[in-house]
Amino acid sequence: MTDSRGNPLEGASVTVKGTTTGVVTNKSGNYSITAEIRQVLVFTYAGTLSREESVGKEGVINITLQENPASLENVVVVGYGTQRKVNLSGAVAQVSGKELANVRCLT
């Protein structure tokens, strides 16, 4: 799975529509999922338009997801700094350096 520039999409979701069966793409954008012919696969990734494809007899479905700028227009990421709670809406967490040092990287 790639984006519109041909870059692999790591961490994209591939699910069988109407089921709980799903996988996540690897760093090369590859995935492996078991589905029957005529079932529909749903491909999603943050900041892109989702896409659905029916499973046929072919063994590989290569997908390119197109960017969806509207999906990120209201997202603001703050990497550092402080905010007063009165100015916030949503979830906020404070993490110490010690906690970050104990996080395992799953790459």
C-alpha positions in Angstrom: 0.0 0.0 0.0 1.3 3.4 -1.0 0.4 7.1 -0.8 -0.1 9.2 -3.9 3.6 9.9 -4.1 4.5 6.2 -4.1 5.7 6.1 -0.6 4.9 2.9 1.4 2.2 3.4 4.2 3.4 1.8 7.4 0.6 1.3 9.9 -2.3 1.5 7.5 -5.3 -0.7 8.4 -6.7 -3.4 6.2 -10.0 -5.0 7.3 -12.6 -7.4 5.9 -15.8 -5.3 5.7 -18.4 -6.5 8.2 -16.0 -8.6 10.2 -13.5 -8.1 13.0 -10.7 -9.5 10.8 -8.0 -6.9 10.2 -4.3 -6.3 9.9 -1.8 -3.4 9.8 0.7 -2.8 7.0 4.5 -3.2 7.7 7.2 -0.6 7.1 7.2 -1.6 3.4 3.4 -1.1 3.1 2.8 -4.8 2.7 0.1 -6.8 4.4 -1.3 -10.3 4.5 -4.9 -11.0 5.2 -7.2 -14.0 4.7 -10.5 -13.2 2.8 -12.8 -15.0 0.6 -13.6 -14.1 -3.0 -16.2 -11.3 -3.3 -15.6 -10.1 0.3 -14.6 -6.4 0.5 -11.4 -5.2 2.0 -11.4 -1.7 3.5 -8.1 0.2 3.4 -7.7 3.2 5.8 -4.8 5.5 6.9 -4.8 8.8 8.8 -5.0 11.8 6.5 -6.1 9.8 3.4 -9.4 8.8 1.9 -10.5 5.3 2.7 -10.9 2.8 -0.1 -12.8 -0.4 -0.6 -11.8 -3.2 -3.0 -13.6 -6.5 -3.7 -11.4 -9.7 -3.4 -11.1 -11.5 -6.7 -9.0 -14.4 -7.9 -5.8 -12.4 -7.9 -3.5 -13.1 -5.0 -2.3 -9.5 -4.5 -4.3 -6.2 -4.2 -2.0 -3.2 -4.5 -3.7 0.0 -3.3 -2.7 3.7 -3.5 -4.5 5.9 -1.0 -5.2 9.5 -1.9 -4.6 12.4 0.6 -7.6 13.9 2.3 -6.6 17.3 3.4 -10.0 18.0 5.0 -9.4 15.2 7.5 -6.5 17.0 9.1 -7.7 20.6 8.9 -8.9 20.7 12.5 -6.0 18.8 14.0 -3.4 20.7 16.0 -0.3 18.9 17.4 1.6 20.5 20.2 5.0 18.8 20.9 6.0 21.0 23.8 4.8 23.9 25.9 1.9 24.5 28.3 -1.7 25.2 27.9 -4.3 26.2 30.5 -7.1 23.6 30.8 -9.7 26.3 30.1 -8.2 26.6 26.5 -8.3 22.9 25.7 -10.8 20.5 24.4 -10.0 16.8 24.0 -7.5 14.6 25.7 -4.2 15.8 27.2 -1.5 13.7 28.9 1.7 14.6 30.5 4.6 12.1 30.2 7.9 12.3 32.0 11.3 11.5 30.4 11.6 8.5 32.7 8.4 7.1 31.3 9.5 7.7 27.7 12.8 5.9 28.4 10.8 2.8 29.4 8.8 2.6 26.1 9.7 -0.2 23.8 10.0 0.6 20.1 8.0 -1.9 17.9 9.7 -1.2 14.6 
